[in-house]
Amino acid sequence: MRVSVSGAMYCCQADDRKADSFEACLPPGSAVDDVAAIQHVIGGRSSAERTTAYAERMSVLGTKLHLPSPRRRLVSRARITDQLRVGGGEGPRLVLVAAPAGFGKTTFLAQWLAAERLQRRVAWLALDPGDADLGLFLTHLVAAIQTAEPEAGVDALALLEAGGTTPAEAVLVSLINDLDVLAGPMVVALDDYHAIDGAAVHEAVTFLLENLPPQVTLAMSTRADPPLPLSRLRARGELVEVRAADLRFTTDEAEVFLNELMGLQLEPALVAALEARTEGWPAGLQLAALSARTHAGAADGSGDVAGFVQAFSGSHRFVLDYLVEEVLSRQPDEVRAFLLDTSVLDRLTDGLCEALTGRSDGQLMLETLERENLFVVPLDDERRWYRYHHLFADALRARLAARHADRVGELHAAASRWLANNGLLGDAVRHAIASGDHEHAADLVELTLADMRRRRQDRAFRDWLVTLPDAVLRGRPLLATYMGWSRLSEGDVDGVEAWLDAAEASLDATPPSTITTAVSLAESARDREEELRSLPAMIAVYRASVAQARGDVDGTVAHARRALALAGPEDHFPRGAGAGFVGLAAWAAGDLGTAVDTFGEAVASLHAAGMVADELGATVVLANMWLARGRPVQARRLYERALATAESHPGPVLSSTGDLHVGLADVLREQGDLDGAAEHLEVARELGDRASLLENRHRWYTATAALVQAKGDLDGAIAMLDQAEPLFLPGYFPDVRPIAATRARVRILQGRLDDARAWARERGIAPTDPPTYLAEHDQLTLARVLVAEGDPRGALDLLDRVLDVGQAAGHDGTLIEAGMLRALAHHANDDADSAAADLAAALIAGVPAGYCRLFLDEGQPMTELLGQVARSAPHDNRAHAEHLLAAARRPLAPPPAPVSDAAAEELSEREREVLRLLATELSGPELAGHLYISVNTLRTHTKHIFSKLDVNTRRAAVRRAADLGLL
């Protein structure tokens, strides 16, 4: 997520939630200089050091990355695994193991992959609900892949550890390229994918699936079909599916399981009866076997296995309840108590179990449960961490709640204390919430705040907040502030201020912590104090954001200045945000000089702080301010300098690079360079959303609309504007060029005046409205409507008022456009002399400033006027008119030649050789072997090729090379 000076004032990019217009100055990540952090992490730490550092933060991570070891013996599933085996060629893109709970999906996947390890590397990731957070999912995914290929994902992990603005696709592109170059045949397995309910994670997995190298297969187990492009993969033959019908035990498999593995020695008829009554459901068979085993071994000789089997019937749920009763009732009291007490845990380890049970033999008990096949699953090779079978855990928890409801809260509280003291704050929070001890939970949430922000786990943090009572949140300034932030992130502007008021009211009355700060929590406690220290400035920043969203310019400035006064010298985010809001407020008020100067200072402070990505994102806003001042040439210089900085910056593409290309494209279009504009828009399209801030996504469509309009495709322009409108997020910056008004201008050119007039009615705009800066675009559009409707006099009256205000305020861009429209109104009124005089004044001011399409896009009436000026005006005016007419006559550049000499010259002979091999099906190691170079050298060559061809993936490089004729 990006929150910068540009972000604080008007932008925010979040990976795990739907953006809205008021996510403007959200603090998570705001103090993180993502680019500097990337440079520090990539340049200063080895892969091993990064892995160690991460493991220190997430000591349970290893259990998630451990491919479950097959038990001493499993039922052979060759009839299924044979379907998944491929020769030396490519495997399927996706192996989907989908079935309800208890069908042995994880066991089957592990069994298959254990055999696959002879031919392919395996990366295993066991998912849980916490992985619905995109940042956490990506971090765990990279860590899993590094267990199979340690050098893969080094840069990707660095990006994630740096925090800040890096989009998910940038991380994935880096990871995919590493897999392509470094990894041989590999399977990346995602176990329990049904635990993921985050759209952002599904989008990331979809991107991964679409771009995986051919030698890499993604496998997943899930209880329900995931929202991935399964139909497309199925149609391409790239999907192998293993369903419940496949995983059900056949009678032969049930016989092996019951008699050979569980030691029951049942008659074939009894095996067939159990297989039929469980419908081959592996979990049901296992529970039945446990219960049948106790019947067979009854000490009093009363065992009757046949009777048990004959009596065994019912639905899966009924069977499960019945058999758990049988299993629990046959256990010694101490084992039964241990099972119930520890059932509240998602993961079990000796010390944690001892904290809940009061016993001192937690490890011995866990090993005993595993040995007795009592539904515990080891999560690591050292047998340090375990979990219960999901269905067994559900049944135990139901029994605990039914018979010992008073113990549930106590057990969760004990788990929370142990986890917190051992540095596992995320798990500690979840148990504290479940315990019902809201004050303790709130203390833990505050301790996690800084780290959750750094690691971009915003969704999880919001989820925690909403579970706590309002009364608890209101008494804690940190939590009240971020509850206000959650309202902003959901677009509830009216709901923000009450939370900010509560935060301010409790600043001096923060309740004492219920947590004794252990050594493991010392750093978190220091982070909490820093958050509290800078909180008053952040509250003021939030208030400025709310005021801006409401169009309250004075309020925006007042709150922004208060944030500046409250921020300390090292509080870069609130200081930059405050200065930026002052600039944006000046822009909204029409004080363009102050806007440019103040916002320019904010950009300069970002530069001084080394916050390159934030500086470049703010440049987009500053360039738009220069356009509003009527200086396209100055805007172009800003964009070109910023792009040079972005393209020379080491590491992945910065998150604002695409926006800079779009901004430069729009300026080039205005200056008449349509081909140059098209090239930059294409670059931005290829870079995609990962190189564009969320609030700027509409700009590509509006710039493309203007370009296709300049080429004469008015229907295409309308289509682009229709796509732009839902992407526009109000509240980030002043809406000085409403998309609806721009569409109305195109409708006028199409001759659809009814649609243009309908826009004016819906907008509620009239010729007699007083001119204001934010209404100028609408009023200049209405003037066009009046001229087209045959009311040039009404248009002239409106334009005179706009010109008076614009002249007083120094709105040079408005003066040029309004003067040009006056010329068109006089032309429509058959006043040739006045038309020529107004057009001459507009040309003298506009053409040297860089305007071209502003004039030409008015169509045939303007072409006629320019012709008159070119024939009869004084020399300077004639030259300007001729310049525009020449631009109008200039044909579009022909399609590029099959071979680009410039691109060819940039690539060395060795790079061309590598490029030709990239177009083959060879894997990265195979490419390196073919070229007799190391994999790292190959990686360097591919990075140079990607840079020179301005692409980010192998497939894109091959496409670009083919377009340029380099293959």
N, C-alpha and C positions, 0 to 999 in steps of 0.2 A: 504494500500500500504506500502511496506517495502522499506525504503531507509536507508541503514546502512553503516558501513565501508565496510562490504562485499557487501552491496547493492550499495553503492556509486561507488565502483570500478567496480563491474561487475554485480550487480543484482538489480532488481526492480520488485516488485510484485504489479500489479494494478488490481483492481477488475472490473473497468468499461471500460476497453478498451483492444484492442488487443495488446499484448506485442510485442515488437520488440527488435532487438538486441542492440539498442543504447539508451534504456531507463535507461542507466547505472547509472548516478548519478543525477537522478531527485531529486530536493530538497523537493517537498511536503512531509511533515511528517518526514523530515530528522532529525530534532532536537527533535523529540518525542521519548522518551524511552517508548515503548509500554508496556513492562512488568512492569516497575516501576509504570507507570500510572495505569495499571490494578490493581496492588496491592493497590495503593493509593485509587482508586475509590471504589474497592470492600471492602477494609478494613476500610476505613475512613468515608464513607457516607452512610446514610440510603437510603432505596428506596424512601421515601418521599422527602428527600433532593435532590436526583438525579432528580426526577420528577420535583421538583420546579425549580432546576437549568436549566433544559432543557426548561421548560416553559418560563423562563425568556429570554432565547436566541431566542425562536421561539414562540412569543406571539400569532401567528395565528394558532399554531398547534391544539389548542382545536377545532377549526372549522373543521379540517380535521378528527377528531376523534368522531365527534358528529353524532350519528345515526339520520337522519332527522326525526323530529316528524311528524307523520301523521297529515294532516289537520283535521279540525273538522269532515269531512266525506270524504271518498274516495269510488270510485266504487269498489265493492267487486270483487276480482279476485279469488274466491274460486276454480273455475274450474282449475286454474293453481297451486295455493298454495297447494291444496290437493295432487298434484303429488309429492310435496316435503316433505310431512309429513311422518315421520317414527315413529314406536312405540318406545319402550324403548331400541331398539338395536342400531346398528351403522347407521349413516346417510351416504349419498354418500360422496365420497372423495372430489368431486368438483361439485358445482352447477354453471353452466355457463349461464348467462343471456346475450345473444348476439343479438343485433338488431341495425339498423341504428339510427341516431339521432332522437329524438322526440318521441320515442316509450314508454317512461315512464319506462325505465330500473331502474333508481335509485328509483323512486317512488314505483315500484313493489317490488324491493329488500327490501326497508325500510318497506313496508307494511307486507311482509312475516316475516321479522326478528322481527318486533314489536310483532307479535303473537308468534314467536318462543321463545321470552324471558321468556315465562312461563315455558318452558322446558329446554332451553339451554341458556348459556351465549352468548353474542354477542360482538364481537370486530369489530369496523367499522373504515375503513380508506378510505377517499376520496383522490384519486390520482390526481396529476397534472403533467405537463411535468418535473418539477423539481425533481420528484421522479424517473426519469430515472437514476439519480445518485445512485449507489448501496448503498453507505454509508447512504445517506439520506433516501432511501427507507427502509433499515433495521431499522434505528432509529425510523422512523415513525411506522413501523410494530410492533416493540416491544412496543412503547408507546400505540398503539391501543390495543394490547393484555392486557396491564396492566390496561386499563380501565375496563376490564372484570375480570381479575385475577391479582391483584396488585403484588403478589409475583412472578408471572411468568416473566421471562426475566430480572431478577435483574442482573445476571452475564452477560447476553448478552448485556444489555444496558451499563454495565460497560466497556465491551470490546470496544463497539462502541465509548463511550465517551473518552476512553483512546487514540484512534487514533492508529497510528503505523501500525503494520504488520498483525494484526489478519485477517485471511482469512474469507470470507463470510460464508463458511461452518462451521467454528468454532462457529460463532455467532448463526447460525441456529441450529447446534447440541445442543448447550446449551439451546436455546429456545424450541426446540422440546422435550428435556428431561424434561424441566419444565412443558410443557403442558401435558406430559404423567403422571407426578407425581402429579402436583398441580391442574390441570384443570379437571373439569368434562365435560359433554357434552358442546360443544362450536361451534359457527360458527364464522369464521374469514372472514369478508367481505371486498373486495377490489373494490371500486366503480370507474368507469371510467378507467378501466385497459388499454383501447386503448391509453391513454396518455403516456404509457411507450413504449419507443423505444430503450431501452438499453438491449443488449444481456446479460449482466451480471445479470440484474434484472430477466430476463426470466429464466436464469439458476438457480438463487436462488429460484425462485418460483417453478421450476421443482423439485429441491431438496426437498423443503418443501412438495410438493404434494406427492413425493415418500416415505416420511418418517413420515408423520403426524400420530399421535396416532389415533386409530380407533374411538375415541369419538369426534374427531375434524373434522369439515367440512370446506373447503375453498369455499367461494362463490365470484363470481366476476361479474360485469357488464362491458360490452365492446361493442364498435361499430363494431369490427372485431374480428375474431377468433384469439386468441393469439398463439404464437409459443410455445405451451406446448404439452406434449404427450397425446393429446386428443384421438387419435385412440386407444392407449393402455388402457387408462382409460375406453373408451367406450366398448372395448372388455371384460374388466374385470367386467363390470356392475357397475363401480365406478363413472360414470358421469351422471348427470341429466342436460338436456339442455332445456332452455327456449328461444325460437327464436321469430323473428318478427311475424310469423304467430300466435304464442301463445299470444303475447302482443296486437295484434290488437283488438280493441273493437268490440264485436259482436253488432248486432242491439239492443239487450236488454241492454247491457252495455252502448251503446251510448245514449239510451233513459234515463237511470238513470243519466248519466253525464250531458246531455244537459238540461233535465227538472228538475231533483231534485237538482243537485249540482249547476248548472249555472242559474236555475230559468227561463228558457225560455218558458216552456209550449208549446212546438211544437207539431203539429199533428204527428201521427205515420208516415205518408207519408213523412213529411219533415225530421223527424229523419232518416228515411231509406235513403232519398236522400243524406243527409249530410254524413251518414256513408258510403254510396257507393262512393261518390265523394272524400272522404278523404281516402277511403279504410281502415277505422278503425284506421287511424293514429292519436294517441292521441294528439300530438302537433297541428296538423291541426284542429282537432275538437275543441281544446281549443281556438285557434285563431278565428275560425269561430264563436264560441259561444260569444266571446267578441264583435266581430263586429256585430253579430246578435242582441246582447243585446242593442247595441247603436241604431240600427234600430228600435227595439221595443219600446225604450224609447225616441224617438225623441220628443223634446219639442213642435215642430210645428204640431205634429200629422201626420206627413208625413211618419211615420215608416211603412215599408212593409217588415216584416220578410220573408214572403213567397216569395216575389220577390227576396230578397237577396239570399235565399237558391237556388231558381231556377237559378239565374245568376251565382251562385258559381260553378266554374269548373276549371280544369287545373291541371298541374303537381304540385308536392309538392313545388318546388322552386317558381313557379309562384304564387301558393296559398299563400305561406309564404310572398312574397313581397307584394302582394295585401292586405293581411290582416294586415300586419304591417302598411302599409299606412293608412288603415282604422282605426287601433287602435291609431296610433300617431295623425292622423288628428282630432280625437274626444277628445283628451286630452287638458286641458288648456295649455296656452303657457308656464307657469312656470313649469308644469310637463314635457312637451315635452322637454324643454331646459335642465331640470335636467337629464332626461333619456339620451339625446345625450351627454351631458358633461361627465357623469359618465360611459358611455359605454366603455371607454378605460380601465376600471379597471377590474381585475379578481375577486377581493373581495371588498366589499363596507362596510365602517363604517362611522359613523357620521362625525368625524373630517376630514377624507380623502375626503369625498364628499364635505364638506364645503370648503376645500382648492381648489377644482376644480371649484366649482360653484359660490363661493363668497357669498353663503347663510349662514345663521346661524341656520337653522332648519333641518340639515341633518338627525337626528334621526327621527324627525316627518315625514319627507318626505319618508324615507324608510318604516316606519310603514304604512303610507298611501298607498304606492305602494303594500305592502303585502296585506293589507286589500282589495284593489281593484283588487287583482289577476292579477297584471300587471307583471307577469313573474319574480318575485323576490323570491329567495329561502333563508330562514333563515339558518344560519350555526351554530348557537348555541342556547341554551335555553334562554339566556338572550336577544336575538335579538340584539346583538351588531354587528355582522358581517353577511353580506348577499352576494349573488351573483345573477346575472341575469341568466335566462334560456339560455343555450348556443346558441340556434337558435335565440332567441330574441336579445341576445348580438351581434351576427354576423350581424343581420339585422340593428341594431342601428349603429354599427360601419360603415357599408356600407353607411348608410344615412349620418352620420357625415362626412365621407370622400368625399362624393359626393357634399354636400352642404356647408360644413364649413372646407374645407381642411386646411385652414390656422390656424385653432384652434387645430388640432390634436397634433402637436408638443408642443404647449403651455400646453395642458392638461397633456401630458405625463411628461413634465418638472415639473409641479406643483405637480403631483403625486409623482415623484421621490424625490422632496424636502421634502414633508411631511413624506414619508416613511423613508427616511434617518434620519431625525430629531427624528423619533420615534424608531430608532434602527433596522428597517427592511431593512437591507442593500441589501439583495439578490433581493427583489422586487424593491428596489430603483434603482439598477443597470439596471434591465430589462426596467424600464420606462425611465431611462436616455438614454439608447441606442435607444429606440423607439423615443425619442424626437429629436434625431439628434444632441444633444449637446455632442460632442465626448469628449471634455476636462472634462466636468463634469462627464461623464460616466467613463472616465479613472481614475479620482480622487476616485470615489466610488469603482472601481475595486481594486485599490491599498489598500483601507481600508479593503476590504474583504479578501485580500490575506492570511493573517496568519490564520484566522478562517477557510477559505475554505481548506487550507492545513491540519489543525488539524482534520477537519471533513471529509477529503478525498473526497471532491467534485471536483475532478480534471477535470472531463468531463465538468461540467458547467463552470468552470474557462476557459478552453480552448475555449469553445463556445463563451464566452464573448470576449475573446481576438480577435478572428477572425472577430468579427463584427466591430472592431475599425480600422480606417485607419492606414496604415503603418506609415505615417508621425507622427501621435500622439504617436504610440508605440515607435518609434525610439527616440523620445525626452524624454522618461521616462525610466530610467535605470531598474527599477523593472520590468516593463511590457516588455521591450525589452529582458531582460534576460529570462523571462518565455515564451516569444514567441520563443526564441531559444530552450528552453526546449520542447516546443510543437513540434518543428521540430525533435528533438531527439526522442521523443516518437513515431513519425511516421516514423522513419528510414531515414529521410532526413539529413544525416550527412553533406552534402555539403551546406545545407541551414542554418546551425547553426551559423557558425562563423560571418556572416554578422550581425546577431542580437546581438551577444556578443560584436562585435566591436562597434555597436551603443550604447549598454549599457554602455560600458566603456567611450565612448566619451561624454556621457551625465551625468556621475556621478556627476560632479560639476555644472550641469546646470539644476537640477530638477525644473520644473516649479512650481510656487506657487499654492497651492490648491485653488480650487474655492469653497470649502466647509467651512463654518464657523463651527468650531468644537463644537458641542453641547455636553452636559454632556454625552448623550447616546453614543457618538462616541469617547469619550476620550480614552478608552482602545484600540479601533481599531487604533487610531492615534498613540499611543505608539507602538503598534505592527508594524505599518508601519515604524517607525523610526528604530526599531531593524532590520527589514528586510533590510533597506538601509545600516545600519552599517556593516552588515556581507556580503553584496552583492559582494564586490571585491573578497573575498575568494571563494564565490560560483561560480563566473565567471571563476576563475582559475580552479576550480574542473571540470566545464563543458568542458573547453578546454582540460584538461587532458583526459577526457572521449572520446572526439572526436579524439585526437591523438592516443589513444589506439585502437579505432575502425579502424583506418587507418593503424595500425601496426607501428606507429612512436614511437619507444621506447624512443629515446632521448627527443622528444617533450612531451611525457607522463610524464617523470621524471621532466622536467623543469617546466611544469605547476603544477604538484603535489607539488613540492617544493615551488613554489610561493604561492599556497594555504596555505601551512603550515606557511609561513612567514606572510601572511596577516591575518590569523585567530587569534582571541583573545583566551585567556585561557579558556573561557567558551564556545567557539564555537566547541563543540565536533564533530559535523558532518563533517565540512570542515577539521578539524585537522585529524580525523580518516580517512577520504577519501583521504587526501593527503598522509598520511603514507601508506595507502593501495595501492595507485597507484604506489608509488615508489617500493613496494614489487612486484607488478604484472609486472612492467616494467623489474625488475631484472629477474623475472622468464622467461619472453619472450626472454630476451637476453641470457638466459642460465646461469646466475649467481645465482645458486640455494642457495648458502650459504647466500648471501645478501637477497635473496627473503624470505627465511625462517626467518631470523633474523628480517627484517623490518616488514614483515607481522605479525610475532609473537608479535612485539611491538604494532601494531595496535590492535590485539586481546586483548592484556593485557590492553590497554587503555579503551577498551570497557568494560572489566571486572571491572576495577577500577571505571568506571562511572555507574556501575550497569545495563548496557544494556545487559541483559542476552540473549535475543533472537538474537540480532545482533552478540554478541560474538559467539554463537553457529553456526550461519550461516557462519561466517568467518572461523570457525574451519574446515568446509568442504574444503575450499580452502587451508588452511594450511596443512591439512592432505594430500591433493593431491600434494602439494609441497614436503612433506616428501617421498611420493611414487616416485616422480620424482628423488629424491636423492637416491633412492634405499633402503629405510628403511620402509618396510611394518610393521615391529614390532612397530616402533615409530608411524606410522599412526594409527595402531590399538589402541595403548594406548590413543591417542588423541580422537578417536571416542568413546571409552569406557568411558572415563572421561566425555566427553561432553554429552553422552547419560544419564549417571548417573545424571548429573546436570539437563538435560531436564526432566527426569522422576520424579525427586524429586521436581520439581518446582510446586508450587501451581497454581491452576487455569487450564484453558483449555490447550490443547496440543499446544506447541509452533510451530510456522510456519516452523521451520527448523528441527523438530524432525524426520520426514520421511526421509529427506535427510541424516541425521546421520545414520539411519538404513541402507539406501542404501549403504552409504560409508563403514560402517562396514561390510556389507554383501560382498562387493567386496574384501575387505582385507581378510576376512575369506575364501572366495573362493580361492584366491591366495595361502593361507596357507594350502589349502587342506580340509578345513572343509566345505564340500558342503552342509551338512544338516543344519549347523548353518547359512550358507549364505542364504539358502532357507527360513529359519524361519524369518530372518530379512527382507528379501524382501517381505514376506507375510505380516508382520506387516506394512511395508511401504505402501503396496497396500491397506490394510484396512484403514490406516490413510487417504489415498487419497491426493488430491491436496491441501487440507487445511493445510497439514503439510509439504508442499514442496514448495520451492521458484521457481518462474517461470523459471528461467534460469537453474534449476536443473532437470526439468521434464524429460529430455531425459535420465538422469542417471539411472533411474529404468530400462529402456529398455536395455541400454548397459550392465548393471550389470547382468540382467537376461539373455541376450544373451551369456555372458561369462559363466554363470552357466550352461545353457542348452548345450553349446558347451562342457564343461567339462564332462557332462553326456553322450556325444556322439550324441546329436541331432543337427546336423549341419544345417538342414533345419530350425529347430526352431530358431537357432541363427540368421540366415539370416532374418527371419520374424521379430524378435525383433529389429534388427538393422534397418530394413526398417521403423519400427514405430518410432525409436529414431531419425532418421535423420531430419524429418520436425520439431521436437520439439527442436532441438538444436538452441540456439540463439547466433550467433557469436558476439564478441565484449565485452562480459562480462569478460572473462578471456582468456589467451592464449590457443589456440586450439592445445594442445600438442599431442593429440591422435585423429586425424580426423576419423570420423566414416566410411568414404569411404575406408580408408586404412585398418581399422579393418575388414570390409566386405571382402576386397580383400584377407586377410589372411584366412578367412573361405573358400572362393572360392578355394584357393590353396588346402586346406585339402579335399575339395569335388572333386578335380581333374578337376575343371573347369578353366583351365589355360587361356583360351581365355578371360574369364571375368576378371581375374586378370591382364592380360596384357592390356586389354581395360582400366582398372582403371589407369594404369601407363600412358597410352597415354593421357587420359582425364586430368590427373593431370599435365601432362607436365614434368614428372620427368625422369631423365636419370642417369645411373651409374656414369657418369662423373661430375655430379653437385657437387659444393663445399658443404661440410657438414655445416649445421647450426642447431642450437638447435631446432627451430620450424620445421625443415625438418627431424629430426631424425626418427620419427615414420614412415614417408613415406619411408625413405631410408632403414630402417630395414625391412620394408615390401617388398620393391623392391629386397632386397637381398634374401628373401625367394622365390620370383618369379624366380630369376635367377637360384637358386639351383634347383627348381622344373622343370625349362625348360632345365636343363642339362648344365648350364654354371657356375659350381662352381668356376672356376677361376675368372670370372667377379664378382661373389659375394664376393670372398675373397678380391679383390682389393677395392671394395666399403666399405667392413667392416673395412679394415685397415685404411682407411681415417676417418671413423666414430670413430674408436677407438682412433686414434691420437688426434682428437679434444676433445673427451670425457675425455680422460686421462688428458689433460691439464686443462680442466674446472672442473674436479671432478664430472662428471656425473656418479655416481656409478651404477645407474640403467641401464643406457645405456651400460656401460662396461660389466655388467653381461649378458645382452641380446645379445650384439654383440659377446661376447666370446662364448656363447652357439651356436650362428649361425655359427661362424667360425668352431666349431666342426662339425656341420651338413654338412657344405660345404666340409671339409676335408673327412668326411665319404662318401659323394657322389663322391668324387674324389679318393676313395680307399686308402686314406692316414690314416691308422688306428692309427699310433703313434701320428701324429699331432692332429687328432680328439680327442684322449684320453687326450692329454696334455691340449688342449683348454677347454675340458669339465671339467677336474679336476679343473682348475683355476676358471671356472664359478661356479662350485659346492661349492668350498671353500668360495667364496665371497657371493654366493646367498642363499644357504640353511640356514646358521645361521641368515641371514638377514630376512628370512621369505618367500622366494620364493619356490613355489612348482609347481603350474599350469603353470608358465612360461615355465618350462621344459616339463611337461607332455602333454601340449596342442600341442606340435609339432608332436605328433603321433608316429607311428611305428618306424621311423628312430631313434628317441630319445630313445625309449624303448630299441632298440638294443644296442645303445651306452651305456646306463646306465647299461645294463646287462654285457657288456664287462668290464666296470669300476668296477662293483661289484665283478667280478670274479678275476681281476688281479691287481687292483690298491692298493696303500698303505692303511693302516687302515682307516685314516680320510676320504679319498676320497671314499673308499668302503662304509663306514658308511653312507655318504651322499647319495650315489647312492642307497643303500638298503632302506634308508628312503623314497626316491621318488618312488621306485618300490613298496614298501609296500603300499604307498598311492594310487598308480595306481590300485593295486589289491583289495583295501579295498572296500567292497560292500557298497552300499548306505544303510543308516539306514532304517529298516522296517517302515511301517506306524505306527503312534502312537497307543498305546493301547486304547481301548474304554474309559478307565478312566485314567485321569492324576492324579497321587497321589500328585504331587507337587501343582497343581491347587486346588485339593480337600483339601489339608492340609491348604492352605492359606485362604480359605473361612471358616468363622465361621459357626456354625450350624444355627444361625439366618440368616446369609447372604445366606446360601443354601436355607433356607425356602423362603426368599424373591426372590431368583433367580427362584425357581420353580413357584412362582406366577407370575413373570414377563413373563413367557411363556404362561400365560392365556390371555384372552381378557379383564380382569378387568382393569378399569382405575386406575390412581394413587390414588385418594381418596378412591375408593373401595378397593384397596390393603391395604391402611392404616387402613381402618375400619376392614377388615378381620383379620389383625394382631394386632388390638387394640393398634395402635401407632399413633402418629401425622404424618401429611403429611411431616413436616420438618424432622422428624426422618427417615421416609421412604426415603426421598431424600438423607440423609446421607448414609444410607445403600446402595442405588443404586450407589452413587459415589464411595464407597469402592469396590463394585463388579466390576464396570467398570474399575477401576484402576487395580485390581488384574487380570482381564481377558484381560487387554490391549485393551479395546474397548471404544466406545464413545456414543453408542446409545443402547436403549433397544433391538432393533431387532438384533444388532450385538452381544450383550451379550447372547441372547438366542441361536443364531447360534453357537457362540463359546462354550457355555455350552453343546450344543448338540454334537458338534464335540468331546468334551472331555468326554462325557458320564456322565456329572454332572446332567443331568435331569432324 
